């Protein structure tokens, strides 16, 4: 059986080749789950109002604070699989 980390890495590559670009909310979820899986909880200061994209990314990541890397990997894989089939 393929281990979770290998499945996650494969899903990350597949996310780059999706047939249709996901909407912004989905992209933010992918970003947040990827960061949580690879780095852990969001750190640092929230970007200022002059960086709305950075703020949105930080906020999405901050929302899943406390999720384990394994949980984030699994949710990321599930989301990419949903996007591939839609």
N, CA, C and O atoms as a Tinker XYZ file with bonds, in Angstrom:
   344  protein
     1  N      0.836000   -1.189000    0.000000    73     2
     2  CA     0.000000    0.000000    0.000000    64     1     3
     3  C      0.881000    1.252000    0.000000    63     2     4     5
     4  O      1.900000    1.324000    0.687000    81     3
     5  N      0.457000    2.221000   -0.784000    73     3     6
     6  CA     1.213000    3.458000   -0.882000    64     5     7
     7  C      0.991000    4.277000    0.393000    63     6     8     9
     8  O     -0.140000    4.420000    0.859000    81     7
     9  N      2.070000    4.805000    0.944000    73     7    10
    10  CA     1.910000    5.555000    2.186000    64     9    11
    11  C      1.314000    6.940000    1.937000    63    10    12    13
    12  O      1.297000    7.425000    0.806000    81    11
    13  N      0.832000    7.559000    2.994000    73    11    14
    14  CA     0.107000    8.822000    2.920000    64    13    15
    15  C      0.955000    9.932000    2.314000    63    14    16    17
    16  O      0.461000   10.708000    1.496000    81    15
    17  N      2.214000   10.019000    2.699000    73    15    18
    18  CA     3.090000   11.082000    2.184000    64    17    19
    19  C      3.262000   10.962000    0.672000    63    18    20    21
    20  O      3.263000   11.975000   -0.028000    81    19
    21  N      3.407000    9.757000    0.166000    73    19    22
    22  CA     3.544000    9.544000   -1.269000    64    21    23
    23  C      2.254000    9.932000   -1.992000    63    22    24    25
    24  O      2.294000   10.565000   -3.047000    81    23
    25  N      1.116000    9.551000   -1.422000    73    23    26
    26  CA    -0.174000    9.931000   -2.005000    64    25    27
    27  C     -0.327000   11.451000   -2.012000    63    26    28    29
    28  O     -0.823000   12.027000   -2.981000    81    27
    29  N      0.095000   12.089000   -0.940000    73    27    30
    30  CA     0.013000   13.536000   -0.824000    64    29    31
    31  C      0.876000   14.213000   -1.884000    63    30    32    33
    32  O      0.423000   15.140000   -2.556000    81    31
    33  N      2.101000   13.761000   -2.034000    73    31    34
    34  CA     3.005000   14.341000   -3.029000    64    33    35
    35  C      2.447000   14.163000   -4.437000    63    34    36    37
    36  O      2.550000   15.061000   -5.273000    81    35
    37  N      1.862000   13.011000   -4.688000    73    35    38
    38  CA     1.245000   12.751000   -5.987000    64    37    39
    39  C      0.056000   13.689000   -6.211000    63    38    40    41
    40  O     -0.111000   14.234000   -7.302000    81    39
    41  N     -0.766000   13.876000   -5.180000    73    39    42
    42  CA    -1.922000   14.766000   -5.284000    64    41    43
    43  C     -1.473000   16.206000   -5.530000    63    42    44    45
    44  O     -2.122000   16.936000   -6.279000    81    43
    45  N     -0.378000   16.615000   -4.910000    73    43    46
    46  CA     0.132000   17.975000   -5.099000    64    45    47
    47  C      0.538000   18.185000   -6.557000    63    46    48    49
    48  O      0.311000   19.258000   -7.117000    81    47
    49  N      1.133000   17.173000   -7.167000    73    47    50
    50  CA     1.503000   17.270000   -8.582000    64    49    51
    51  C      0.253000   17.282000   -9.462000    63    50    52    53
    52  O      0.182000   18.035000  -10.433000    81    51
    53  N     -0.726000   16.452000   -9.122000    73    51    54
    54  CA    -1.970000   16.397000   -9.887000    64    53    55
    55  C     -2.738000   17.709000   -9.788000    63    54    56    57
    56  O     -3.402000   18.110000  -10.743000    81    55
    57  N     -2.654000   18.376000   -8.652000    73    55    58
    58  CA    -3.353000   19.647000   -8.464000    64    57    59
    59  C     -2.846000   20.698000   -9.450000    63    58    60    61
    60  O     -3.588000   21.599000   -9.839000    81    59
    61  N     -1.596000   20.580000   -9.849000    73    59    62
    62  CA    -1.024000   21.524000  -10.816000    64    61    63
    63  C     -1.535000   21.271000  -12.235000    63    62    64    65
    64  O     -1.439000   22.141000  -13.100000    81    63
    65  N     -2.080000   20.073000  -12.467000    73    63    66
    66  CA    -2.510000   19.686000  -13.816000    64    65    67
    67  C     -4.023000   19.454000  -13.908000    63    66    68    69
    68  O     -4.479000   18.694000  -14.763000    81    67
    69  N     -4.785000   20.087000  -13.055000    73    67    70
    70  CA    -6.239000   19.909000  -13.096000    64    69    71
    71  C     -6.775000   20.425000  -14.427000    63    70    72    73
    72  O     -6.301000   21.440000  -14.939000    81    71
    73  N     -7.766000   19.724000  -14.992000    73    71    74
    74  CA    -8.301000   20.149000  -16.294000    64    73    75
    75  C     -8.991000   21.509000  -16.244000    63    74    76    77
    76  O     -9.015000   22.233000  -17.239000    81    75
    77  N     -9.553000   21.858000  -15.081000    73    75    78
    78  CA   -10.260000   23.129000  -14.929000    64    77    79
    79  C     -9.759000   23.818000  -13.673000    63    78    80    81
    80  O     -9.659000   23.191000  -12.619000    81    79
    81  N     -9.443000   25.109000  -13.774000    73    79    82
    82  CA    -8.951000   25.848000  -12.607000    64    81    83
    83  C    -10.068000   25.967000  -11.568000    63    82    84    85
    84  O    -11.172000   26.403000  -11.896000    81    83
    85  N     -9.791000   25.586000  -10.324000    73    83    86
    86  CA   -10.797000   25.700000   -9.258000    64    85    87
    87  C    -11.112000   27.164000   -8.934000    63    86    88    89
    88  O    -10.340000   28.064000   -9.267000    81    87
    89  N    -12.250000   27.386000   -8.284000    73    87    90
    90  CA   -12.600000   28.736000   -7.863000    64    89    91
    91  C    -11.663000   29.169000   -6.732000    63    90    92    93
    92  O    -10.921000   28.358000   -6.178000    81    91
    93  N    -11.711000   30.453000   -6.404000    73    91    94
    94  CA   -10.780000   31.014000   -5.409000    64    93    95
    95  C    -10.911000   30.368000   -4.039000    63    94    96    97
    96  O     -9.901000   30.126000   -3.377000    81    95
    97  N    -12.137000   30.081000   -3.596000    73    95    98
    98  CA   -12.313000   29.446000   -2.289000    64    97    99
    99  C    -11.647000   28.080000   -2.244000    63    98   100   101
   100  O    -11.025000   27.718000   -1.245000    81    99
   101  N    -11.778000   27.326000   -3.320000    73    99   102
   102  CA   -11.162000   25.997000   -3.390000    64   101   103
   103  C     -9.648000   26.125000   -3.436000    63   102   104   105
   104  O     -8.937000   25.348000   -2.800000    81   103
   105  N     -9.156000   27.097000   -4.184000    73   103   106
   106  CA    -7.708000   27.316000   -4.224000    64   105   107
   107  C     -7.174000   27.663000   -2.840000    63   106   108   109
   108  O     -6.096000   27.209000   -2.457000    81   107
   109  N     -7.923000   28.465000   -2.091000    73   107   110
   110  CA    -7.502000   28.805000   -0.731000    64   109   111
   111  C     -7.493000   27.574000    0.169000    63   110   112   113
   112  O     -6.595000   27.421000    0.998000    81   111
   113  N     -8.485000   26.693000    0.015000    73   111   114
   114  CA    -8.507000   25.455000    0.810000    64   113   115
   115  C     -7.308000   24.578000    0.464000    63   114   116   117
   116  O     -6.663000   24.020000    1.353000    81   115
   117  N     -7.012000   24.457000   -0.828000    73   115   118
   118  CA    -5.844000   23.671000   -1.238000    64   117   119
   119  C     -4.571000   24.251000   -0.629000    63   118   120   121
   120  O     -3.735000   23.519000   -0.098000    81   119
   121  N     -4.434000   25.560000   -0.712000    73   119   122
   122  CA    -3.255000   26.236000   -0.159000    64   121   123
   123  C     -3.120000   25.966000    1.336000    63   122   124   125
   124  O     -2.055000   25.579000    1.818000    81   123
   125  N     -4.226000   26.179000    2.065000    73   123   126
   126  CA    -4.196000   26.032000    3.519000    64   125   127
   127  C     -3.873000   24.593000    3.921000    63   126   128   129
   128  O     -3.061000   24.363000    4.817000    81   127
   129  N     -4.501000   23.640000    3.267000    73   127   130
   130  CA    -4.242000   22.231000    3.595000    64   129   131
   131  C     -2.799000   21.853000    3.279000    63   130   132   133
   132  O     -2.162000   21.125000    4.040000    81   131
   133  N     -2.284000   22.351000    2.153000    73   131   134
   134  CA    -0.897000   22.048000    1.788000    64   133   135
   135  C      0.063000   22.618000    2.832000    63   134   136   137
   136  O      0.977000   21.928000    3.285000    81   135
   137  N     -0.146000   23.870000    3.209000    73   135   138
   138  CA     0.735000   24.495000    4.199000    64   137   139
   139  C      0.643000   23.788000    5.552000    63   138   140   141
   140  O      1.658000   23.570000    6.213000    81   139
   141  N     -0.585000   23.430000    5.962000    73   139   142
   142  CA    -0.765000   22.751000    7.246000    64   141   143
   143  C     -0.064000   21.398000    7.223000    63   142   144   145
   144  O      0.535000   20.988000    8.217000    81   143
   145  N     -0.141000   20.703000    6.087000    73   143   146
   146  CA     0.476000   19.381000    5.966000    64   145   147
   147  C      2.001000   19.463000    5.940000    63   146   148   149
   148  O      2.679000   18.578000    6.462000    81   147
   149  N      2.535000   20.508000    5.341000    73   147   150
   150  CA     3.985000   20.579000    5.163000    64   149   151
   151  C      4.703000   21.407000    6.220000    63   150   152   153
   152  O      5.874000   21.158000    6.510000    81   151
   153  N      4.009000   22.401000    6.807000    73   151   154
   154  CA     4.667000   23.292000    7.766000    64   153   155
   155  C      4.058000   23.192000    9.159000    63   154   156   157
   156  O      4.773000   23.239000   10.160000    81   155
   157  N      2.743000   23.055000    9.220000    73   155   158
   158  CA     2.051000   23.059000   10.507000    64   157   159
   159  C      1.223000   24.317000   10.634000    63   158   160   161
   160  O      0.830000   24.909000    9.629000    81   159
   161  N      0.955000   24.730000   11.855000    73   159   162
   162  CA     0.118000   25.904000   12.089000    64   161   163
   163  C      0.722000   27.163000   11.494000    63   162   164   165
   164  O      1.942000   27.313000   11.413000    81   163
   165  N     -0.162000   28.066000   11.078000    73   163   166
   166  CA     0.275000   29.352000   10.530000    64   165   167
   167  C      1.085000   30.103000   11.569000    63   166   168   169
   168  O      0.752000   30.113000   12.754000    81   167
   169  N      2.142000   30.725000   11.110000    73   167   170
   170  CA     3.007000   31.486000   12.001000    64   169   171
   171  C      3.231000   32.873000   11.412000    63   170   172   173
   172  O      2.902000   33.133000   10.254000    81   171
   173  N      3.782000   33.738000   12.210000    73   171   174
   174  CA     4.089000   35.081000   11.736000    64   173   175
   175  C      2.897000   36.009000   11.842000    63   174   176   177
   176  O      1.840000   35.643000   12.358000    81   175
   177  N      3.089000   37.204000   11.348000    73   175   178
   178  CA     2.043000   38.213000   11.411000    64   177   179
   179  C      1.135000   38.104000   10.195000    63   178   180   181
   180  O      1.566000   37.735000    9.103000    81   179
   181  N     -0.122000   38.431000   10.414000    73   179   182
   182  CA    -1.088000   38.470000    9.319000    64   181   183
   183  C     -0.712000   39.623000    8.391000    63   182   184   185
   184  O     -0.467000   40.733000    8.863000    81   183
   185  N     -0.661000   39.382000    7.081000    73   183   186
   186  CA    -0.327000   40.461000    6.147000    64   185   187
   187  C     -1.292000   41.642000    6.281000    63   186   188   189
   188  O     -2.448000   41.473000    6.670000    81   187
   189  N     -0.810000   42.809000    5.960000    73   187   190
   190  CA    -1.603000   44.024000    6.081000    64   189   191
   191  C     -2.659000   44.154000    4.989000    63   190   192   193
   192  O     -2.730000   43.338000    4.071000    81   191
   193  N     -3.470000   45.189000    5.107000    73   191   194
   194  CA    -4.575000   45.386000    4.169000    64   193   195
   195  C     -4.101000   45.686000    2.756000    63   194   196   197
   196  O     -4.884000   45.582000    1.812000    81   195
   197  N     -2.845000   46.054000    2.591000    73   195   198
   198  CA    -2.320000   46.311000    1.244000    64   197   199
   199  C     -1.981000   45.019000    0.506000    63   198   200   201
   200  O     -1.614000   45.050000   -0.669000    81   199
   201  N     -2.103000   43.883000    1.195000    73   199   202
   202  CA    -1.831000   42.577000    0.593000    64   201   203
   203  C     -3.055000   41.673000    0.770000    63   202   204   205
   204  O     -3.022000   40.747000    1.580000    81   203
   205  N     -4.143000   41.933000    0.017000    73   203   206
   206  CA    -5.370000   41.159000    0.222000    64   205   207
   207  C     -5.215000   39.668000   -0.093000    63   206   208   209
   208  O     -5.853000   38.833000    0.548000    81   207
   209  N     -4.388000   39.334000   -1.057000    73   207   210
   210  CA    -4.177000   37.918000   -1.387000    64   209   211
   211  C     -3.444000   37.219000   -0.247000    63   210   212   213
   212  O     -3.821000   36.121000    0.162000    81   211
   213  N     -2.405000   37.853000    0.257000    73   211   214
   214  CA    -1.665000   37.300000    1.385000    64   213   215
   215  C     -2.546000   37.138000    2.619000    63   214   216   217
   216  O     -2.434000   36.147000    3.341000    81   215
   217  N     -3.418000   38.108000    2.858000    73   215   218
   218  CA    -4.345000   38.029000    3.994000    64   217   219
   219  C     -5.293000   36.850000    3.836000    63   218   220   221
   220  O     -5.521000   36.097000    4.783000    81   219
   221  N     -5.844000   36.691000    2.637000    73   219   222
   222  CA    -6.789000   35.596000    2.392000    64   221   223
   223  C     -6.106000   34.250000    2.596000    63   222   224   225
   224  O     -6.683000   33.340000    3.190000    81   223
   225  N     -4.883000   34.126000    2.107000    73   223   226
   226  CA    -4.138000   32.873000    2.281000    64   225   227
   227  C     -3.862000   32.617000    3.760000    63   226   228   229
   228  O     -4.070000   31.508000    4.253000    81   227
   229  N     -3.397000   33.641000    4.460000    73   227   230
   230  CA    -3.099000   33.494000    5.881000    64   229   231
   231  C     -4.349000   33.115000    6.664000    63   230   232   233
   232  O     -4.311000   32.228000    7.516000    81   231
   233  N     -5.464000   33.794000    6.370000    73   231   234
   234  CA    -6.723000   33.520000    7.078000    64   233   235
   235  C     -7.203000   32.089000    6.831000    63   234   236   237
   236  O     -7.660000   31.419000    7.757000    81   235
   237  N     -7.101000   31.623000    5.585000    73   235   238
   238  CA    -7.524000   30.256000    5.267000    64   237   239
   239  C     -6.665000   29.250000    6.035000    63   238   240   241
   240  O     -7.176000   28.257000    6.551000    81   239
   241  N     -5.380000   29.509000    6.105000    73   239   242
   242  CA    -4.454000   28.623000    6.817000    64   241   243
   243  C     -4.731000   28.664000    8.323000    63   242   244   245
   244  O     -4.733000   27.629000    8.990000    81   243
   245  N     -4.962000   29.859000    8.844000    73   243   246
   246  CA    -5.211000   30.036000   10.279000    64   245   247
   247  C     -6.482000   29.305000   10.721000    63   246   248   249
   248  O     -6.562000   28.831000   11.854000    81   247
   249  N     -7.477000   29.212000    9.830000    73   247   250
   250  CA    -8.752000   28.560000   10.160000    64   249   251
   251  C     -8.584000   27.082000   10.518000    63   250   252   253
   252  O     -9.382000   26.530000   11.276000    81   251
   253  N     -7.552000   26.446000    9.974000    73   251   254
   254  CA    -7.383000   25.009000   10.235000    64   253   255
   255  C     -6.277000   24.742000   11.253000    63   254   256   257
   256  O     -5.725000   23.644000   11.317000    81   255
   257  N     -5.971000   25.748000   12.033000    73   255   258
   258  CA    -4.963000   25.631000   13.092000    64   257   259
   259  C     -5.293000   24.439000   13.987000    63   258   260   261
   260  O     -6.445000   24.249000   14.379000    81   259
   261  N     -4.298000   23.653000   14.301000    73   259   262
   262  CA    -4.488000   22.506000   15.185000    64   261   263
   263  C     -4.705000   21.197000   14.439000    63   262   264   265
   264  O     -4.607000   20.124000   15.035000    81   263
   265  N     -4.997000   21.270000   13.152000    73   263   266
   266  CA    -5.159000   20.047000   12.364000    64   265   267
   267  C     -3.794000   19.376000   12.223000    63   266   268   269
   268  O     -2.791000   20.045000   11.976000    81   267
   269  N     -3.761000   18.064000   12.378000    73   267   270
   270  CA    -2.488000   17.360000   12.250000    64   269   271
   271  C     -2.056000   17.322000   10.788000    63   270   272   273
   272  O     -2.870000   17.493000    9.881000    81   271
   273  N     -0.766000   17.096000   10.575000    73   271   274
   274  CA    -0.244000   16.991000    9.217000    64   273   275
   275  C     -0.934000   15.851000    8.470000    63   274   276   277
   276  O     -1.249000   15.982000    7.287000    81   275
   277  N     -1.167000   14.738000    9.157000    73   275   278
   278  CA    -1.796000   13.581000    8.516000    64   277   279
   279  C     -3.228000   13.897000    8.102000    63   278   280   281
   280  O     -3.657000   13.517000    7.013000    81   279
   281  N     -3.969000   14.591000    8.964000    73   279   282
   282  CA    -5.340000   14.977000    8.625000    64   281   283
   283  C     -5.350000   15.923000    7.425000    63   282   284   285
   284  O     -6.174000   15.783000    6.520000    81   283
   285  N     -4.433000   16.880000    7.428000    73   283   286
   286  CA    -4.361000   17.841000    6.332000    64   285   287
   287  C     -4.003000   17.141000    5.025000    63   286   288   289
   288  O     -4.571000   17.450000    3.978000    81   287
   289  N     -3.072000   16.207000    5.080000    73   287   290
   290  CA    -2.704000   15.456000    3.875000    64   289   291
   291  C     -3.906000   14.692000    3.329000    63   290   292   293
   292  O     -4.171000   14.709000    2.127000    81   291
   293  N     -4.630000   14.020000    4.225000    73   291   294
   294  CA    -5.786000   13.227000    3.800000    64   293   295
   295  C     -6.858000   14.113000    3.180000    63   294   296   297
   296  O     -7.423000   13.763000    2.143000    81   295
   297  N     -7.145000   15.246000    3.794000    73   295   298
   298  CA    -8.161000   16.160000    3.261000    64   297   299
   299  C     -7.708000   16.757000    1.929000    63   298   300   301
   300  O     -8.526000   16.964000    1.033000    81   299
   301  N     -6.429000   17.030000    1.797000    73   299   302
   302  CA    -5.882000   17.558000    0.547000    64   301   303
   303  C     -6.060000   16.531000   -0.569000    63   302   304   305
   304  O     -6.512000   16.864000   -1.664000    81   303
   305  N     -5.705000   15.293000   -0.284000    73   303   306
   306  CA    -5.839000   14.207000   -1.271000    64   305   307
   307  C     -7.299000   14.062000   -1.696000    63   306   308   309
   308  O     -7.598000   13.937000   -2.883000    81   307
   309  N     -8.202000   14.080000   -0.721000    73   307   310
   310  CA    -9.637000   13.949000   -1.021000    64   309   311
   311  C    -10.127000   15.100000   -1.887000    63   310   312   313
   312  O    -10.898000   14.886000   -2.822000    81   311
   313  N     -9.692000   16.310000   -1.588000    73   311   314
   314  CA   -10.117000   17.474000   -2.355000    64   313   315
   315  C     -9.607000   17.401000   -3.786000    63   314   316   317
   316  O    -10.357000   17.668000   -4.725000    81   315
   317  N     -8.341000   17.042000   -3.960000    73   315   318
   318  CA    -7.786000   16.929000   -5.314000    64   317   319
   319  C     -8.526000   15.847000   -6.097000    63   318   320   321
   320  O     -8.822000   16.032000   -7.278000    81   319
   321  N     -8.825000   14.729000   -5.457000    73   319   322
   322  CA    -9.570000   13.656000   -6.139000    64   321   323
   323  C    -10.963000   14.134000   -6.564000    63   322   324   325
   324  O    -11.429000   13.796000   -7.652000    81   323
   325  N    -11.622000   14.914000   -5.711000    73   323   326
   326  CA   -12.934000   15.481000   -6.079000    64   325   327
   327  C    -12.805000   16.398000   -7.287000    63   326   328   329
   328  O    -13.631000   16.357000   -8.199000    81   327
   329  N    -11.768000   17.222000   -7.287000    73   327   330
   330  CA   -11.565000   18.172000   -8.392000    64   329   331
   331  C    -11.243000   17.450000   -9.696000    63   330   332   333
   332  O    -11.660000   17.883000  -10.770000    81   331
   333  N    -10.514000   16.369000   -9.601000    73   331   334
   334  CA   -10.177000   15.594000  -10.812000    64   333   335
   335  C    -11.413000   14.975000  -11.434000    63   334   336   337
   336  O    -11.503000   14.863000  -12.656000    81   335
   337  N    -12.368000   14.572000  -10.605000    73   335   338
   338  CA   -13.536000   13.875000  -11.112000    64   337   339
   339  C    -14.674000   14.824000  -11.493000    63   338   340   341
   340  O    -15.694000   14.387000  -12.025000    81   339
   341  N    -14.503000   16.111000  -11.224000    73   339   342
   342  CA   -15.595000   17.036000  -11.560000    64   341   343
   343  C    -15.345000   17.751000  -12.866000    63   342   344
   344  O    -16.166000   18.563000  -13.293000    81   343
